[in-house]
């Protein structure tokens, strides 16, 4: 019996979810399904209070801003966001949304520990590709968000860094070859 292989589920990482430079918008969005029902949601609410001049959108199943369709609108909203709030304590660790954020080039906010030992762990490097809530209080996170967006070269470096991690860890053609090899 042949062994298994690991592949990512391919999506349009060049056009629809291609890298977009940040524009400094005071805008954070999330696409974590059932966000209001998970343990981390009060942290988003606290950040909203600490960043009153910022706009937050929480999309997804049961999110106050509802499911966003079609997928092209998700990509557009991610591109206009300065950060992706991705604090997801459940799941398998691949996560299309996580990979969409990385592909479009937006630093994450959330707990890196939720991805420890999983495929998405590569995207959680505090101060480089994310603001890790395992290392920072929400108050510190709010301060960092302001500092980073008010320093456009720093923000752009974080955006480019997460896209570089995506590029280094994504090989759609290589994945297709692995599947062909497995199938014979």
Secondary structure in CASP SS format (residue, H / E / C, confidence):
PFRMAT SS
TARGET T0000
AUTHOR 0000-0000-0000
METHOD secondary structure of the structure
MODEL  1
X C 1.00
X C 1.00
X C 1.00
X C 1.00
X C 1.00
X C 1.00
X C 1.00
X C 1.00
X C 1.00
X C 1.00
X C 1.00
X C 1.00
X C 1.00
X C 1.00
X C 1.00
X C 1.00
X C 1.00
X C 1.00
X C 1.00
X C 1.00
X C 1.00
X C 1.00
X C 1.00
X C 1.00
X C 1.00
X C 1.00
X E 1.00
X E 1.00
X E 1.00
X E 1.00
X C 1.00
X C 1.00
X C 1.00
X C 1.00
X H 1.00
X H 1.00
X H 1.00
X C 1.00
X C 1.00
X C 1.00
X H 1.00
X H 1.00
X H 1.00
X H 1.00
X H 1.00
X H 1.00
X H 1.00
X H 1.00
X H 1.00
X H 1.00
X C 1.00
X C 1.00
X C 1.00
X C 1.00
X E 1.00
X E 1.00
X E 1.00
X E 1.00
X C 1.00
X C 1.00
X C 1.00
X C 1.00
X C 1.00
X C 1.00
X C 1.00
X C 1.00
X C 1.00
X C 1.00
X C 1.00
X C 1.00
X H 1.00
X H 1.00
X H 1.00
X H 1.00
X H 1.00
X H 1.00
X H 1.00
X H 1.00
X H 1.00
X H 1.00
X C 1.00
X C 1.00
X E 1.00
X E 1.00
X E 1.00
X C 1.00
X C 1.00
X C 1.00
X C 1.00
X C 1.00
X C 1.00
X C 1.00
X C 1.00
X C 1.00
X C 1.00
X H 1.00
X H 1.00
X H 1.00
X H 1.00
X H 1.00
X H 1.00
X H 1.00
X H 1.00
X H 1.00
X C 1.00
X C 1.00
X C 1.00
X E 1.00
X E 1.00
X E 1.00
X C 1.00
X H 1.00
X H 1.00
X H 1.00
X H 1.00
X C 1.00
X C 1.00
X C 1.00
X H 1.00
X H 1.00
X H 1.00
X H 1.00
X H 1.00
X C 1.00
X C 1.00
X E 1.00
X C 1.00
X C 1.00
X C 1.00
X E 1.00
X E 1.00
X E 1.00
X C 1.00
X C 1.00
X C 1.00
X C 1.00
X C 1.00
X H 1.00
X H 1.00
X H 1.00
X H 1.00
X H 1.00
X H 1.00
X H 1.00
X H 1.00
X H 1.00
X H 1.00
X H 1.00
X H 1.00
X C 1.00
X C 1.00
X H 1.00
X H 1.00
X H 1.00
X H 1.00
X H 1.00
X H 1.00
X H 1.00
X H 1.00
X H 1.00
X H 1.00
X H 1.00
X H 1.00
X H 1.00
X H 1.00
X H 1.00
X H 1.00
X H 1.00
X H 1.00
X C 1.00
X C 1.00
X H 1.00
X H 1.00
X H 1.00
X H 1.00
X H 1.00
X H 1.00
X H 1.00
X H 1.00
X H 1.00
X H 1.00
X H 1.00
X H 1.00
X C 1.00
END
